[in-house]
C-alpha cells in the first residue's frame, strides 16, 4: 500500500485539528502517557498525525510510531527486533497470511473491538484471514494507471500499454516487486501469483521490457513525480492518483482492462506485544466512523468502514479514484502468500529489472 503518513502544512494541520473533537479527541484531557504507551509500525503517509494525537488525548496512551515502505521491509524489521518490540503492525492481505503462518501474530479479542460492526459486509470475510481472527481491515484500493492527458494523447486502457517503447523514461512505478511483477503478469493474461516455471519465464520477459520505460520507482509518494510533470504515466496506488488529480485535473485514473492489483491493509497485534490492552483500544478507536472519516479525508483510499462511508457523503462515493467501483474490485486480483522458492525466483527477476 501502500500508503502514507505526512506532516501537513500549518493550514492543513489547523483544519485537521478541528476534526479531533469528531474523532473523540476533544472529550478528554488525559495526558498522553498517563495510561502507558503503544508502539506502532505503519506504512509511510497512511495514518494522519491528527488521528494519532486524538487517540492520545482521549486515552492518555502515548503512541510511538515507526514507518515502513514495503511489506517485506516490515517483515524483516519485525523479525530482526526482539519479540513484541512493536505492538501493532499494518500488513497487507498476503502478508497477514504469511505472518499468521510464521506465528508472528496473536488472535484479537473481539469483545474489545466494539466498533468492528462498522466494517462493511464485503470486507468481513477475507481469504487471507477467513474468520477475522488476526486482522482488522484499515484501507484498501488498487494499483491503477495514472495518465497526464495534457502530455499523453494516446488512449491508455490497460497495463499492457505501459510496455510500449514510446514511453521510455516516462513512468513512475511502485517500488514493490510483487506489484510490478504482478502487473507484468496481468498484462499478458497471467496471474499475479504464478508458480509454474514456464509462466514465470513469460512474466520475466514481459517485466524486463519495463526497464527503459520506468524513470522512477517510488512507493512512498509517486504522486509527486506526476504532479511535478517529471513523469507523465504512473503505475500507482489509487489514492496517490486521487491526490495527484486534485493538484492537476489533466491527470486521470485508468483501471486496467486486464484486471487490477487489489490490496487491503490491516491492523494486527504482534505475538508477544507488550501493550495488548492499549493495542485493542487503538484498533477500536480506528474503527470509529468519525475516525475512519478523518482518515479518508486525508488519505483517499478505499474505505471498508461502511459507517464512515455514510459520513463521507457523495463527494467520496462518486469519486472513482477513491471509492473504487465494485466491478473493478471483482475483476481484480489479490497478491497471495507464495512459497519461498517461488518468491526467490520473483526476487531474482526484480533484481535484474532494477540493476
Secondary structure, 3 states (H helix, E strand, C coil): CCCEECCCCHHHHHHHHHCCCCCCHHHCCCCCCCCCEEEEEEECECCCHHHHHHHHHHHCCEEEEEEECCHHHHHHHHHHCCCCCCCEECCEHHHHHHHHHCCCECCCCHHHCCCHHHECHHHCCECCECCCCCCEEEEEEEEEEEEECCCCCCCCCCHHHHHCHHHCCCEEECCCHHHHHHHHHHHCCCCCCCCCHHHHHHHHHHHHHHCCCEEEECCCCCHHHHHHCCCCEEEEEHHHHHHHHHHCCCEEEECCCCCCEEEEEEEEEECCCCCHHHHHHHHHHHCCHHHHHHHHHHCCCECCEHHHHHHHHHHHHCCCCCCCCHHHHHHCEECCCCCHHHHHHHHHHHHHHHC
